[in-house]
Amino acid sequence: MTEIHNPHDRFFKEVFSHPEAAAEFFAAFLPSHLVALLDLAKLEPIKDSFIARLCTFFRGEPSLPIPPMAIGG
């Protein structure tokens, strides 16, 4: 993992690396209609950042792999 210099980034990276802590955060701070769409019991940490790939995907390049998301169906 690359070194994180920003204390806020470091805090969130550390908290969200623990699925139970991330689930508690999402349950406490997301609107209930969004929490209802998530399967918080299936959260898994993903080693690498995928935000850039996700942005590229939504800009029209769907050939890039997008990591699985814990969204209920």
C-alpha positions in Angstrom: 0.0 0.0 0.0 1.3 3.5 -0.8 2.0 5.8 2.1 -0.9 8.1 3.0 0.2 11.6 4.2 -3.2 13.3 4.7 -4.5 12.4 8.2 -8.1 12.3 7.0 -7.3 9.9 4.2 -5.3 7.8 6.6 -8.2 7.7 9.1 -10.8 6.6 6.5 -8.5 4.1 4.9 -7.8 2.5 8.3 -11.5 2.5 9.4 -12.8 1.2 6.1 -10.2 -1.6 6.0 -12.3 -3.2 8.8 -15.6 -4.4 7.4 -17.4 -4.3 10.8 -16.4 -0.7 11.4 -17.3 0.3 7.8 -20.7 -1.3 8.2 -21.3 0.6 11.4 -20.3 3.8 9.8 -22.5 3.3 6.7 -25.5 2.3 8.9 -25.0 5.4 11.1 -24.4 8.0 8.4 -26.1 7.0 5.2 -29.8 7.7 4.6 -31.9 4.6 5.6 -33.1 4.2 2.0 -29.5 3.7 0.9 -28.6 1.4 3.8 -31.6 -0.8 2.8 -29.9 -1.4 -0.6 -26.6 -2.6 0.9 -25.8 -6.0 2.3 -23.5 -4.7 5.1 -22.7 -8.3 6.2 -20.9 -8.9 2.9 -18.5 -5.9 2.9 -15.0 -6.8 2.0 -11.9 -4.6 1.9 -10.4 -4.2 -1.5 -6.6 -3.7 -1.5 -6.3 -1.2 -4.3 -8.3 1.9 -5.0 -10.9 1.6 -7.7 -12.3 5.1 -7.8 -10.4 5.9 -11.1 -11.6 2.7 -12.7 -15.2 3.4 -11.5 -15.1 6.9 -12.9 -13.8 5.6 -16.2 -16.5 3.0 -16.3 -19.3 5.5 -15.9 -17.7 7.8 -18.5 -18.4 5.1 -21.1 -15.5 2.6 -21.0 -17.3 -0.5 -19.5 -14.5 -2.9 -20.6 -12.6 -2.1 -17.4 -13.3 -4.6 -14.5 -15.2 -3.1 -11.6 -14.8 -4.7 -8.2 -17.9 -6.3 -6.7 -20.1 -4.2 -4.5 -22.3 -5.4 -1.7 -25.6 -4.3 -3.0 -28.7 -6.3 -2.2 -31.0 -7.5 -5.0 
